[in-house]
């Protein structure tokens, strides 16, 4: 399903819920807060999770692609032509990359050029890294270089890049934990202010709505802090903001729920 279509569907489902909640449950803080969270998850969370699942799929393809290149290179080294080598890989299991592999094998059978096949593959994955890698392969193919050597070299380079990425993720693990701990401390402060300090400011009935106002402010701060803290954690761990979506959703849901229960 297209992300834009999914966003429209979730908006049509979540917006009426939020409107209904505002019209009929605004006088019931607990129910109002829960329905707000559910509506926000439907409108924002589901499209973000879909985008994150697409990101994970692309990352998996990038991890498998070097193996695919090495298999083609091995076939060429064994005496196959390039089209034969590509067709031969159609019977190998490449996980999430299987549909692309089968399509490329079919296109070779139909007589489509190698360059066109690779360009279409890179375009369909939606990965900038894949487009760059494929362009390198195509340029080398045009220059008349030895394809088995080129494919092995590109595959080895990609394997090395994946190794560096994994080492980077492992090295920032402590920083990720610190990010979660900082948010937990922030959440504790917000709950403490809401349940202890703010009620102490009330003098009789002179400011009956003071606590309600502060509770709404603290709740908004928790959501904003959790969302951006999650994005920062993902950026540190995997080098891209979309990787932080899972962290953002976890922090926002946990923080919102904890504040609703204890705030």
C-alpha positions as CSV (number, residue, x, y, z in Angstrom):
1,X,0.0,0.0,0.0
2,X,1.2,3.5,-0.8
3,X,2.2,5.7,2.2
4,X,0.1,8.6,1.0
5,X,-3.0,6.4,0.7
6,X,-2.4,4.9,4.1
7,X,-2.0,8.4,5.6
8,X,-5.3,9.5,4.1
9,X,-7.0,6.3,5.5
10,X,-5.6,6.8,9.0
11,X,-6.5,10.5,8.9
12,X,-10.1,9.7,8.0
13,X,-10.2,7.1,10.8
14,X,-8.5,9.2,13.5
15,X,-9.8,12.7,12.9
16,X,-13.5,11.8,13.6
17,X,-12.4,10.1,16.8
18,X,-10.5,13.1,18.0
19,X,-13.4,15.4,17.1
20,X,-15.9,13.1,18.9
21,X,-13.6,13.0,21.9
22,X,-13.3,16.8,22.0
23,X,-17.1,17.3,21.8
24,X,-18.3,14.6,24.2
25,X,-15.4,13.6,26.5
26,X,-13.5,16.8,27.2
27,X,-15.1,16.9,30.7
28,X,-13.6,13.5,31.6
29,X,-9.8,14.0,31.7
30,X,-8.9,10.3,31.9
31,X,-11.1,9.2,29.0
32,X,-10.2,12.3,27.1
33,X,-6.4,11.7,27.4
34,X,-6.7,8.0,26.5
35,X,-8.7,8.7,23.3
36,X,-6.4,11.5,22.4
37,X,-3.5,9.0,22.5
38,X,-5.4,6.4,20.5
39,X,-6.3,9.0,17.9
40,X,-2.7,10.3,17.6
41,X,-1.4,6.8,17.2
42,X,-3.9,6.1,14.4
43,X,-3.2,9.3,12.5
44,X,0.6,9.6,13.1
45,X,1.8,6.3,14.5
46,X,0.5,3.9,11.9
47,X,2.0,5.8,8.9
48,X,5.3,6.2,10.8
49,X,5.4,2.5,11.6
50,X,4.7,1.7,7.9
51,X,7.5,4.0,6.8
52,X,9.8,2.4,9.4
53,X,8.9,-1.1,8.1
54,X,9.8,0.1,4.6
55,X,13.1,1.4,5.9
56,X,13.9,-1.9,7.6
57,X,13.1,-3.7,4.4
58,X,15.5,-1.5,2.4
59,X,18.2,-2.1,5.0
60,X,17.7,-5.8,4.7
61,X,18.0,-5.6,0.9
62,X,21.2,-3.6,1.3
63,X,22.6,-6.3,3.6
64,X,21.6,-9.1,1.1
65,X,22.7,-7.4,-2.1
66,X,26.4,-8.1,-1.6
67,X,25.6,-11.9,-1.5
68,X,23.6,-11.6,-4.7
69,X,26.5,-9.8,-6.4
70,X,29.0,-12.4,-5.2
71,X,26.7,-15.3,-6.5
72,X,26.6,-13.7,-9.9
73,X,30.3,-13.2,-9.9
74,X,30.9,-16.8,-8.9
75,X,28.7,-17.9,-11.8
76,X,30.6,-15.8,-14.3
77,X,33.9,-17.1,-12.9
78,X,32.5,-20.6,-13.5
79,X,32.1,-19.9,-17.2
80,X,28.6,-18.5,-17.4
81,X,27.7,-15.4,-19.4
82,X,26.2,-12.5,-17.5
83,X,22.6,-13.3,-18.5
84,X,23.1,-16.9,-17.6
85,X,24.6,-15.9,-14.2
86,X,21.6,-13.7,-13.4
87,X,19.1,-16.4,-14.4
88,X,20.9,-18.9,-12.3
89,X,20.4,-16.8,-9.1
90,X,16.6,-17.0,-9.6
91,X,16.6,-20.4,-7.8
92,X,18.4,-19.1,-4.7
93,X,16.7,-17.9,-1.6
94,X,17.5,-14.2,-0.8
95,X,14.7,-13.5,1.7
96,X,13.0,-10.2,1.2
97,X,15.0,-9.7,-2.0
98,X,13.4,-12.7,-3.7
99,X,10.7,-10.8,-5.7
100,X,13.4,-8.5,-7.1
101,X,15.7,-11.4,-8.0
102,X,12.9,-13.3,-9.7
103,X,11.9,-10.2,-11.7
104,X,15.5,-9.6,-12.8
105,X,15.9,-13.2,-13.9
106,X,12.7,-12.9,-15.9
107,X,13.7,-9.7,-17.5
108,X,17.0,-11.3,-18.7
109,X,15.0,-14.0,-20.3
110,X,12.9,-11.4,-22.1
111,X,16.0,-9.9,-23.5
112,X,16.1,-6.7,-21.5
113,X,19.6,-5.2,-21.1
114,X,21.6,-5.6,-17.9
115,X,21.8,-1.8,-17.4
116,X,18.0,-1.4,-17.6
117,X,17.4,-4.3,-15.3
118,X,19.7,-2.9,-12.6
119,X,18.4,0.6,-13.0
120,X,14.8,-0.6,-12.5
121,X,15.8,-2.7,-9.5
122,X,17.5,0.3,-7.8
123,X,14.6,2.5,-8.5
124,X,12.1,0.0,-7.1
125,X,14.0,-0.4,-3.8
126,X,13.8,3.3,-3.2
127,X,17.3,3.3,-1.7
128,X,19.8,6.0,-2.4
129,X,22.6,3.6,-1.5
130,X,21.4,1.0,-3.9
131,X,21.1,3.6,-6.7
132,X,24.7,4.7,-6.1
133,X,26.0,1.1,-6.0
134,X,24.1,0.1,-9.1
135,X,25.4,3.2,-10.9
136,X,29.0,2.1,-10.1
137,X,28.3,-1.4,-11.5
138,X,26.7,0.1,-14.7
139,X,29.6,2.5,-15.4
140,X,32.1,-0.4,-15.0
141,X,30.0,-2.5,-17.3
142,X,30.0,0.2,-19.9
143,X,33.7,0.6,-19.7
144,X,34.2,-3.1,-20.5
145,X,35.7,-4.2,-17.3
146,X,35.7,-7.8,-16.0
147,X,32.3,-8.2,-14.5
148,X,33.1,-11.0,-12.1
149,X,36.0,-8.9,-10.6
150,X,33.9,-5.7,-10.5
151,X,30.9,-7.5,-8.8
152,X,33.2,-9.1,-6.2
153,X,34.9,-5.8,-5.4
154,X,31.6,-4.0,-5.1
155,X,30.1,-6.8,-3.0
156,X,33.2,-6.8,-0.7
157,X,33.0,-3.0,-0.3
158,X,29.3,-3.2,0.7
159,X,30.0,-6.0,3.2
160,X,32.7,-3.8,4.8
161,X,30.3,-0.8,5.0
162,X,27.7,-3.0,6.7
163,X,30.3,-4.2,9.2
164,X,31.2,-0.5,10.0
165,X,27.5,0.3,10.5
166,X,27.0,-2.5,12.9
167,X,30.1,-1.5,14.8
168,X,28.8,2.0,15.0
169,X,25.4,0.8,16.4
170,X,27.2,-1.2,19.0
171,X,29.5,1.7,20.0
172,X,26.6,4.0,20.7
173,X,24.6,1.5,22.7
174,X,25.5,3.2,26.0
175,X,24.4,6.5,24.6
176,X,21.0,5.0,23.6
177,X,20.6,3.8,27.2
178,X,21.5,7.2,28.5
179,X,18.8,8.7,26.2
180,X,16.2,6.4,27.7
181,X,17.4,7.2,31.3
182,X,17.3,10.9,30.7
183,X,13.7,10.6,29.5
184,X,12.7,8.5,32.5
185,X,14.2,11.2,34.8
186,X,12.4,13.9,32.9
187,X,9.2,11.9,33.1
188,X,9.7,11.5,36.9
189,X,10.2,15.3,37.3
190,X,7.0,16.0,35.3
191,X,5.0,13.5,37.4
192,X,6.4,15.0,40.6
193,X,5.6,18.5,39.6
194,X,2.1,17.6,38.6
195,X,1.2,15.5,41.6
196,X,3.1,17.3,44.4
197,X,4.3,20.8,43.5
198,X,1.4,22.2,41.5
199,X,-1.3,21.2,44.0
200,X,0.7,23.0,46.7
201,X,0.3,26.3,44.7
202,X,-3.4,26.2,45.0
203,X,-4.9,28.5,47.6
204,X,-8.4,27.5,48.4
205,X,-10.6,27.9,45.3
206,X,-8.9,31.0,43.9
207,X,-7.4,29.1,41.0
208,X,-9.5,26.0,40.5
209,X,-8.2,25.3,37.0
210,X,-4.5,25.9,37.7
211,X,-3.7,22.2,38.1
212,X,-5.6,21.2,34.9
213,X,-3.7,23.8,32.9
214,X,-0.3,22.6,34.2
215,X,-1.3,19.0,33.7
216,X,-2.0,19.7,30.0
217,X,1.3,21.5,29.6
218,X,3.3,18.7,31.2
219,X,1.5,16.1,29.1
220,X,2.4,18.0,25.9
221,X,6.0,18.4,27.1
222,X,6.2,14.6,27.7
223,X,5.0,13.9,24.2
224,X,7.3,16.4,22.5
225,X,10.3,15.3,24.5
226,X,9.6,11.6,23.9
227,X,9.2,12.1,20.2
228,X,12.3,14.1,19.6
229,X,14.4,12.0,22.1
230,X,13.5,8.9,20.1
231,X,14.5,10.5,16.8
232,X,17.8,11.5,18.3
233,X,18.4,8.0,19.6
234,X,17.7,6.5,16.2
235,X,20.0,9.0,14.5
236,X,22.8,8.1,16.8
237,X,22.3,4.4,16.5
238,X,21.7,4.0,12.7
239,X,22.5,7.3,11.2
240,X,19.0,8.2,10.1
241,X,16.0,9.9,11.7
242,X,13.4,7.3,10.4
243,X,15.3,4.7,12.5
244,X,14.2,6.6,15.6
245,X,10.5,6.2,14.9
246,X,10.3,3.0,17.0
247,X,12.1,4.7,19.9
248,X,9.8,7.7,19.6
249,X,6.6,5.6,19.7
250,X,7.9,3.6,22.7
251,X,8.9,6.8,24.7
252,X,5.7,8.7,23.8
253,X,3.3,5.8,24.7
254,X,5.2,4.9,27.9
255,X,5.5,8.5,29.0
256,X,1.9,9.4,28.2
257,X,0.6,6.3,29.9
258,X,2.8,6.7,33.0
259,X,1.7,10.4,33.3
260,X,-1.9,9.4,32.9
261,X,-1.6,6.8,35.7
262,X,0.6,8.7,38.2
263,X,0.5,12.4,37.2
